[in-house]
Amino acid sequence: MDMKKLAAGNWKMNGTRAALAEVDGLGSDRVEVLICPPATLIAPLADRGSRVLVGGQDCDARAEGAHTGDIAAAQLLDAGASHVILGHSERRADHGETDAQVAAKAVAAHQAGLVTIICVGETEAQRDAGETLAVIAAQLAGSVPDCATATNTVVAYEPVWAIGTGRTADASQIAEVHGAMRQTLAARFADADGMRLLYGGSVKAGNAAEIFAIPNVDGALVGGASLKAADFSPIIAALEAAQ
Ligand SMILES: O=C(CO)COP(=O)(O)O
């Protein structure tokens, strides 16, 4: 199976309706372009008729009920989302999300028909201690559910120390982790070759082409540089050129 590469924007807790105009000119026939805005903007973005795919930034593992403030996967789908980011390091840090909770959310998302983008990544202390590959392997084992396929699951490698810091992992670090992720996933999933692996962490127009040339990098999960069309468009163009 040949999956298209994926340029995904994670707006995090940024933006109000005025920001949606940034998305109007985005889109591509050659790669998938996804914007994951705050939950309040999912339906307005999906209803805008833009060419981008729309995703959530989290969902609950439960289907419905008395869980104030939480959002079910089926509600994201109903609002117009096709994807959901799960297990972002900011949610793991801010909300204490565990691998098991991330896996349970992923099962719920797949049952609802959403594509999951499951995030993994080591802290700076873990990298300095030489634990990077072990941490990533453990996160993959715990966070990616058995029902994952190349069609319903994307994995994003986001080193925590590279998020929002302006520091990117260098090409050899990204190549090592992405190669290891592919191997780890291949041991569990027959179609792991087709599973898209994104890099995230201070991706910008100026470093995108170099990152997209690295083996086993099938796209990017972009934070800050996805907020403005002028910043995100050249990243999409770099991914198109990397085909
Ligand atoms: O966390 C990220 C995307 O999910 C990366 O954020 P930045 O691109 O702002 O470093």
Ligand as a Chemical Component Dictionary entry (heavy atoms), coordinates in Angstrom:
data_LIG
# 
_chem_comp.id                   LIG 
_chem_comp.type                 NON-POLYMER 
_chem_comp.pdbx_formal_charge   0 
_chem_comp.three_letter_code    LIG 
# 
loop_
_chem_comp_atom.comp_id 
_chem_comp_atom.atom_id 
_chem_comp_atom.alt_atom_id 
_chem_comp_atom.type_symbol 
_chem_comp_atom.charge 
_chem_comp_atom.model_Cartn_x 
_chem_comp_atom.model_Cartn_y 
_chem_comp_atom.model_Cartn_z 
_chem_comp_atom.pdbx_ordinal 
LIG O1 O1 O 0 4.818 19.607 19.337 1  
LIG C1 C1 C 0 4.922 19.836 18.143 2  
LIG C2 C2 C 0 3.884 19.392 17.184 3  
LIG O2 O2 O 0 2.985 18.528 17.787 4  
LIG C3 C3 C 0 6.075 20.589 17.603 5  
LIG O3 O3 O 0 5.926 21.911 17.962 6  
LIG P1 P1 P 0 6.910 23.015 17.334 7  
LIG O4 O4 O 0 6.891 22.774 15.834 8  
LIG O5 O5 O 0 6.339 24.318 17.721 9  
LIG O6 O6 O 0 8.274 22.735 17.882 10 
# 
loop_
_chem_comp_bond.comp_id 
_chem_comp_bond.atom_id_1 
_chem_comp_bond.atom_id_2 
_chem_comp_bond.value_order 
_chem_comp_bond.pdbx_ordinal 
LIG O1 C1 DOUB 1 
LIG C1 C2 SING 2 
LIG C1 C3 SING 3 
LIG C2 O2 SING 4 
LIG C3 O3 SING 5 
LIG O3 P1 SING 6 
LIG P1 O4 DOUB 7 
LIG P1 O5 SING 8 
LIG P1 O6 SING 9 
# 
